[in-house]
Amino acid sequence: MQWYILALGSAVLNALSTVTEKKTLFKEHAMEYATVISLIMFLLSLTFINKVSLSMPILYWFLLIIISVIDAIAFLYITKAVRHMELSESSPLFVFGPAITAVLAYIFLGEMLTMKHVGGIVGVTIGAYVLELKHFRNKKAEFLSPIKIIMQSKYIHYLLFGLVLYAVSAIIARYMLNTDNPQAISPYTLLVITHFFVALAFLFMIHKYHDGLDGIKHGLKSAGWLIFLAALFLFTSRILLTITLAIPVAEVALILGVRRLSSLFSTIIGGEIFQDKNLAGKVFACIIMIIGVLFIVT
């Protein structure tokens, strides 16, 4: 199967997970949601336990723990952002992910960053600016207001911080999964082990910083079936993404660029379901950002 079909399937499932997540977070605390979904995803990953190999370099165990901690923190911050922002506003900002990945790959992996890539990053930035500009009716008087919003909104900061962490995680995962690497591990080994460590991380955080076992019980009681549905969508999406990352001919920024089409899907679907304001303008901004992503990844 072609890599872009796998990436597109991951995008659709990720969009469905995002929409379900938003519905759940109307009545659920971000920490409780993140902990419960991490536990469910670990249990789902156990279906592939027979495909896990524990024979790997010590360095890889260290990297898997780093990825897990990064993913746990990123997921928590992004969940907080999604909970407090309109879905049609937060979803387009996710397309910053491939732009961030392209920059980090240039800095740490020495990958090429051409003028077309720079133009794509500029396009993503313009789209984000248009997205925030849609809040204001007097465009001339408030032209600089989006800059103020982006600089002052802690939830936008949470989301961007989470995307940076996910980009770092994707680059490390690519190194361990790339089948051109003679010591490459299987996608299922990475999934099961990281989901185990992520679940442990959230169990620690919910007991240290929140209401512990009571919070887990509350999450299961108030929105258990919705969290399970979101977990199922997200888990399947991650399976497809992880398998795609193992394909040598597909660059990591290119894979994430196709996957970020989920932003357009969730902006339209979620905006309609939750009756978000100025949906047409937000879809337009999302399309600008996705065009920018296409410049980055092609």
N, C-alpha and C positions, 0 to 999 in steps of 0.2 A: 504493500500500500504506500502511496506517495506521502511524503512527510507533511505536505500542506493540508492534506485531507485530515490527518490526525490532529494537526494544529487547529484546523477549523472546527472539528468536532469538540476539541477541548474548549474553544471559544464559546460555542453554543451552550455547553454544559456549565461553564463558568458563569455565563449570563443568567441562566436559570437559578444557579446557586445564589448569586448576588441578589436577585429579586426576592427569593425565598428568605434570604438573610434579612433583608430590609423589613419584610413583613414580621419576622420574628422579633426584631429589635424594637418594634413599637412597644412591646410589653416586657422585654427581657434586658437585663443589664449586660453590658458588653463582656465583662469578665466571666459571668455565668455562661453566656452563650459560647464564648471561645473555649471554655473548659469542657463543656458538654460535647461540643462538636469535635473537639480534639480526641476525646475518649471514644466517641462513636467511630471516627475515622481510623483510629488505631485498631478497634475491633474489626472493622471492615477489611483493613489491610491484612489481618491474620488469615484471610482466605488464600493469601499467596505465601504462607509461611513455608510451604514445601519447596518454594523456589528461592528461598533465602540462602545465601552462602556467607558464613561468618569468617571464611578464610580470606583475609585481605591484609595489606600492610597496616602497621600501627598508625601511620600517618592518616590513613583513611578513616579510622575510628575517631581520631581527633577532629578531622574535617566534618564527619557526620554529626558529631556533637555540636560543632560550631554552626552548621547549617540549621540544626534543630532549634538552637537558641535564637538564631537570627529569625527563623520563620515564625517562632512563637511570638517574639516581640513585634515583628512586622504585622502579623495577623491581628494582634490585640490592638495596635494603634490604628490600623485600617478599619477594624470593626468599630472602634470608637468614632472614627470619622464618619463612616456610613450611617451610624445610628443618629447622628446629629445633623446630617446634611440631607437635602433632597437627593433622591437616587439619580435623577436626571442631571444633577449638578456634580455629584461625586464621581459617577461612572466615567464621563469623558476625561476626567483628570487622570484616570488610570493609564491612558495612552502615553503619559510621561514615562512609563516603565521602559519601553524599548529605547527611548532617547537617553534615559539614564544609563541603561545597559550599554549602549553604543559608546558613551563617553567613558564609562568605567573600563570597557574592553580596550579602548584606545590607551588609557592611562596604564592599566595593569597588564594587559596581554599584548600590547603593541599592535592591535588590529588597526587597519586603515580607517581614517576619518576624513572623507573627501568633502569637497564643497557641497556636493549633493546631500551628504549626510547633515552638514551644518544647516543647509537650507531646510531640510526636514525638521530639524530641531527648532528652527525659527518658526516653521509652520505650526508645530505643536504648541509653541509658546503663544503665538497669535491666537490660535483656537481657544486656549485657556483664557486669554484676555477677553476675547469676544464672549465667552461663557459668562464671565463675571460682569461684563458691560451690560448684559441683558437685564441686570437688576435695576437699571436706571432708565428713566424716561428721557431726561434731559441729557442727551449724549455729549453735547458740547461742554456743558457746565461740569459734568461728572466724568470726563474722559480719563482722568487720572485716578478715579476712585477704585477701579479694580486692583491697581497696584497697592493701594492702602489695604484693601480687603485681603489680598493674598499675603501681605506682610503681617497683618494683624490677626487673621483667623487661625486659631490654634488647631482647628480641625483640618484645615488645608495643610498645615504643617505636619499634623499627624499622618495624613495620607501620603504626602511626599516623602516623609521619613520612612514610612513603611515600604514605599516603592524602591527607595534606595537600598534598603535592607534586602528586599526580594531580588533586586538586580545582583547584589553581591552573592546571594545564595545561588542564583541561577548560574553564575560564572563558575563557582566552585563545583556545583553539581555537574556542569558540562565537562569539567576536567575529569571527574571520576567516572562519568558514563560514556564518554566518547569511545566508540569501539576501535578507533585507531590507536588508542592507548592500550598496550599489552596487559596492563593491570586493571583494566576497566571492570567495574562491578555491574551487576544486572540492575535494570530499573526497579525490579521488585525488591531487591535487597535494600536499595536506597529508600524506597517508599516505606517498607515495614519498619526499618530501624529508625528513620527520622520521625515517623508517626509515633513510635514508642517514646522517643526522647521529648518530642513536642508535648505529648500527653503528660509526661512527668513534669515538664516545665510549668504547665498550666496548673497541675495539681499543687505544685509548690506555691505558685503565685496566688491562687485563690485562697489557700490556707494562710499565707503570709499577709496578704493585702486586702482580702475580702472576707466573705462569711463562710468559707470552708465547705464542709459537707452539706450544710443547709442550703448554700447557694446552688450546689449541684442538684440537690433534690428539688429545689424550686424551679430550676431550669427544665428538668425532666417533666415536672408536673404541669407547668404553665405552657410550655411550648415544645414538648418532647417530640411530637410527630413532625412538626415543622423543622426542628433542628435536624432530625434524622433525614428528612427529605433534602435539606440543604447540604448535609454531609454526604449523602449519596451522590448528588450532582457534583459536588466539589471533588470528592474522592475519584470518581470516574474521570473528571476533567484532568486531575493530576496524573492519573495513570497514563492517559494519552499524551500529556505534556512530557512526562518523564521518558516514555518510549521514544518520543520525537527527539528529545535532547541527546539520545544515544546514537542518532543517525549522523554520521560524519559529514555528509554533503550539506546539511542544513545548519547554517550559522545560528548561534544562540539569539542574536538580535533579530534575525529574520523570523525565527520561531515565535518569539515573544511578540513581534509585530503582528503576525497573523492572529495569534491568540487574543491580542487586544482588540480585535473586532468585537469581542464580547462587550466592550464599552458601548458600542453603537446599539447592539441588541438590547442590553439592559437599560440604556437610556430611553429607548422607544417603548419597550415592554413595560418597564417599571414606571416610566412617566405616565403612561396611560392608566395603569392599574391604580397608582397612588395619586392621580390627578395633579401632578406637579405643575407649577406655574410656568408659563412661557416655554412650553415643551418644544415648539417648532424652532425657536431660537437656539435652544440647547442642542437639539439634533443637528442644526446647521454648524454650530461650534464643534460638535463631536466629529462631523464629517471633515471639517478643516483639519482637525488634529490627526485623524486617521490618514488623510492624504499626506500629511507631514511624516507620519510613521512609514508610509510606503516609500517615501524618498529615502528614509533612513535605512530601510532593510533591503532595498533592491539595488 
